Amino acid sequence: MTPASNGQVSIIRTEHGLTILGTRITLYDVMNYVTEQYRPKFIRAMLNLTDEQVHCALLVNIIVDIEDYRGTRQIFIP
């Protein structure tokens, strides 16, 4: 899988949840591996993602977790 054509990775909202653009992989899929304490390199290999896609998915999850903790979730993902 490759990132979006402009070289940036996007996370989009689909009927399955937040998904890495150009894939059928949701943030839930990535976080299942994180919860089991797998390293990003392993996650990348298992889900056939680029480093950028893995890092983007992890970053979005961190932002959502922080905003949930603060009670200020305002992240906009179309």
LORO-132838 format. One record per residue: residue number from 1; x, y, z of N, C-alpha, C in turn. Coordinates in pm, whole numbers, plus 32768, in hexadecimal, padded with zeros to 4 digits. Each point is the difference from the previous one (the first is absolute). Layout:
// LORO-132838
  seq   n.u   n.v   n.w  ca.u  ca.v  ca.w   c.u   c.v   c.w
  NUM     X     Y     Z     X     Y     Z     X     Y     Z
...
//
This chain:
// LORO-132838
  seq   n.u   n.v   n.w  ca.u  ca.v  ca.w   c.u   c.v   c.w
    1  8054  7F8B  8000  7FAC  8075  8000  8059  807C  8000
    2  7FCF  8068  7FC0  804F  807B  7FF8  7FB1  8075  8037
    3  8047  8068  802D  7FB9  8076  8031  7FB8  8048  7F8F
    4  7FAF  8062  8025  7FB8  8050  7F9C  8063  803D  7F9E
    5  7FD0  8023  7F8B  8057  802C  7F94  8052  807C  801F
    6  7FD5  8053  805D  804C  8078  8020  806F  7FE5  8064
    7  8017  7F82  8021  806C  7FDC  805B  7FD7  8005  8092
    8  7F85  8026  801C  7FCF  8005  8089  7F9F  7F8E  8018
    9  7FFD  7FD2  807B  7FA5  7F96  8027  7F82  8040  8036
   10  7F8E  7FCA  7FDA  7F81  8035  8031  7FB2  7F93  8048
   11  7FB8  802B  8064  7FA3  7FA9  8046  7F74  8031  7FDB
   12  7FAD  7FA4  7FD2  7F79  8025  7FD7  7F9A  7FB3  8054
   13  7F88  8037  8008  7F94  7FBD  8047  7FB0  7FAE  7F9A
   14  7FF0  7F7E  801C  7FAF  7FA9  7FAC  7F97  7FBD  8058
   15  7FAE  7FAD  7FC3  7F9B  7FB9  804F  803F  7F9F  8063
   16  8080  7FE1  7FED  8047  7FA4  805A  804D  804A  806D
   17  8001  8084  7FFA  804A  8050  8061  806E  804F  7FBA
   18  805B  8037  804E  806F  804C  7FC7  805F  7FA1  7FBA
   19  801B  801D  7F81  804A  7FA6  7FA9  8074  8049  7FBD
   20  806E  7FB9  7FED  8072  8038  7FB9  7FDC  8006  7F6C
   21  8007  807A  7FC7  7FDA  8015  7F75  804A  7FA0  7FA3
   22  7FB6  7FC6  7FA3  803B  7FA5  7F9F  800C  7F71  8032
   23  7FCD  7FE7  8079  8003  7F79  8038  7F77  7FE0  803B
   24  7FF2  7F87  802F  7F88  7FDA  804C  8024  7FEF  8093
   25  8071  8039  8028  8033  7FF0  8087  7FD0  8073  8057
   26  7FBB  7FDD  806D  7FCD  8065  805B  8065  8019  806F
   27  7FEA  806E  8048  8054  801B  8074  7FEE  7F94  8069
   28  7F8B  7FC2  8004  7FEA  7F90  805C  8060  7F8D  7FE0
   29  8015  7FE6  7F80  805C  7F95  7FD8  808C  801D  8036
   30  802D  807B  7FEE  8085  8026  802F  8007  7FF7  8098
   31  7F99  8032  8043  8003  8003  8092  7FF7  7F75  803E
   32  7FC7  7FA0  7FB9  8003  7F77  8033  808F  7FD0  8012
   33  8056  8021  7FA2  808E  7FDB  800B  8046  8050  806D
   34  7FDE  8080  800C  803E  8055  8066  7FDB  7FCC  808B
   35  7F82  7FDB  8012  7FD2  7FCD  8081  804C  7F82  8027
   36  8024  7FB1  7F9D  804D  7F86  801A  8097  801B  8007
   37  8025  8081  7FFD  8088  8030  8011  8061  7FDA  7F8F
   38  7FC9  7FF8  7F87  8056  7FEA  7F8C  8040  8085  7FD7
   39  8076  7FFA  7FCC  8049  8077  7FD3  7FCA  802F  7F79
   40  8010  8083  7FE4  7FCF  8036  7F80  8037  7FB7  7F85
   41  807D  7FD4  8005  803A  7FBA  7F8E  7FB5  7F7C  7FE5
   42  7FDA  7FBA  806A  7FB5  7F85  7FF2  7F74  801D  7FC9
   43  7FC0  8068  8037  7F7A  8028  7FD1  8004  8021  7F6C
   44  8066  804B  7FD7  8010  8024  7F73  8006  7F83  7FA9
   45  804F  7F9E  802A  8010  7F86  7FB1  7F7F  7FAE  7FFD
   46  7FBD  7FF4  8072  7F87  7FAD  8007  7F8C  803C  7FAF
   47  7FF7  8086  7FFF  7F90  8040  7FBB  8026  8036  7F77
   48  807C  7FE8  7FD6  8030  802D  7F7D  7FEF  8098  7FEF
   49  8031  804B  8065  7FF7  8092  7FFF  808B  803D  7FF1
   50  8004  8080  7FE2  807E  8049  7FFF  801B  8033  808E
   51  807C  802A  8019  8020  803C  8082  7FA6  8078  801B
   52  7FEA  8052  7F99  7FAE  8078  8010  7F70  7FDE  8026
   53  7FC9  7F98  7FC4  7F77  7FD8  8020  7FF4  7FD1  8091
   54  8061  7FB2  802D  7FFF  7FD0  808B  800D  8075  8060
   55  805E  8058  7FE6  8015  8073  8059  7F86  805C  8003
   56  7FC1  8014  7F8F  7F87  8053  7FFA  7F91  7FC2  8054
   57  7FEB  7F7E  7FF2  7F98  7FBB  804C  801C  8009  8096
   58  807D  7FEF  8027  8023  800A  808D  7FED  808D  8034
   59  8025  8063  7FB1  7FF2  808B  8029  7F6E  8027  8013
   60  7FAB  7FD9  7FA3  7F71  801F  800C  7FC8  7FC0  807F
   61  8027  7F85  801F  7FD0  7FBE  8079  802F  8048  807D
   62  807A  8031  8000  8034  804A  8073  7FB1  8081  8013
   63  7FE7  8049  7F93  7FB5  807D  8008  7F73  7FE7  8035
   64  7FBE  7F9B  7FCE  7F78  7FE0  802C  8002  7FD9  8094
   65  8062  7FB0  802B  8009  7FD9  808D  8014  807A  805A
   66  8058  805B  7FD9  8019  8078  8050  7F82  8056  8008
   67  7FBD  8013  7F8F  7F89  8053  8000  7F8D  7FBF  804D
   68  7FF8  7F7B  7FFB  7F9C  7FBA  8051  801C  8015  8094
   69  807F  7FF7  8026  8028  8014  808C  7FDD  808D  802F
   70  8019  8061  7FAB  7FE3  808B  8022  7F6C  8022  7FF0
   71  7FB7  7FAD  7FB9  7F74  801D  7FE5  7FEF  806C  7F97
   72  8064  800E  7FA7  7FFD  806D  7F9E  800F  7FCE  7F71
   73  7FD0  7F8A  7FE1  8015  7FCA  7F79  7FC2  805D  7F9A
   74  8054  8037  7FAA  7FD1  8057  7F95  8045  7FDF  7F7D
   75  803D  7F8D  7FF7  8045  7FD9  7F86  7F98  7FF1  7F92
   76  801D  8037  7F8C  7FA4  7FF9  7F8F  803B  7FA3  7F98
   77  7FBB  7F94  7FE5  8028  7FA4  7F98  7F87  7FED  7FA7
   78  8007  8034  7F86  7F8A  7FF9  7FA7  7FD8  7F73  7FDE
//
